[in-house]
Every structure is written in C-alpha cells, then in structure tokens.
Amino acid sequence: MAEPDVSLLLEPMKAMQTRLGRIEDKIDGLGADMRSVKTHMAGIMANEVVQDGAIASPTIRPERIERRLDLRDDL
C-alpha cells in the first residue's frame, strides 16, 4: 500500500490554522467588548438605584412626619 503524501495537507492545514488564529482574536475582542458593556450596564443600574432613592425620599419624609405628629388617617 502506498503511503499518502503528507506535504499535500500541510498548506491547507496552515491556512486553517491562520484562519483559526484570526477567529480566536475576534472572540477575545468580543469578550473584552462584553466585559465593557457589562461594566457600563452595572454603572447605569447603580445610578438608577441612587435616583430611585432620591425619588423615594421626599415621599418617606412626609410619612415619617405624619406618623410622629399622629396626623395619619389609617383607614
């Protein structure tokens, strides 16, 4: 039985290796992009929590005042 010529496979395999290297680089870049998006989203969510607290505090204060002065109408 004749042995296959391995040199015929080397060029296509080198081309595949080059393409796989580029794909790995793109995937690494996408991972970095996703991390930055997640960081940005976390910042937005933290800011939203602060804003929600600022919006809620004017409502809480009159309720505390009414409770201390016993002015609430509990139905």
N, C-alpha and C positions, 0 to 999 in steps of 0.2 A: 504494500500500500504506500502511495506517495505521501510525503509529509506536506501539509499546507504551507504556502508561502506567507509567513507572518509579516513580512515587510509590507504586504498589501493592506494590512489592517492598521498599521501604525499611523498613517496620515489621517484617515477618518477618525481614529481614536484621539489623536492630538487635537483635531478640530472640535470634537465633542468636549474634550477637557477644557479647551479655551472657552467654549460657549457656557459650560457649567460654571466656570470661574466667574464669568460675567453675571450669570444668574444669581450666584451666591452674593456677589457685590450688590446687586439690586435688592435682594432680600434683606441684606444687612442694612441698606439705606432705608428700606421700608420700615424695618424695626425701629430705627432711630426716629423716623418720622412719627411713628405711632407713639413712641415714648414722649415726644414733644407735644403731640396732640393731647395725650392723657394728662400731662403736666398742666397744659393750658386749661383743659376742662376742669381739673381739680381746682385751679385758681378761680375759675368762673363760679364753681359751686361754692367755694369758701366765701366769695364775695356775695353771693346770693344769700347765704346764711346770715352774714352781717346785715345785709339790707332787710331781711325778714325780721331780725331782731330789732332794728331801728324802727321798722313799721309797727311792730307789736308793742313797743314800749310806751307810746302815747296812749294806747288802749289800756294797758295794765295799770298805769299810774292813776287814772280816774277811778278805776275799780278799787284800788287799794285805798284811795282817799274816801270813797263812798263807804267802804267796809269799816274803816277806822271811825268815821263820823256816824256810822249806823244810819246811812241815808238810802240804803239799797231797798228796792221793792222786790222781795223774794216772793214770786208767785207760785 
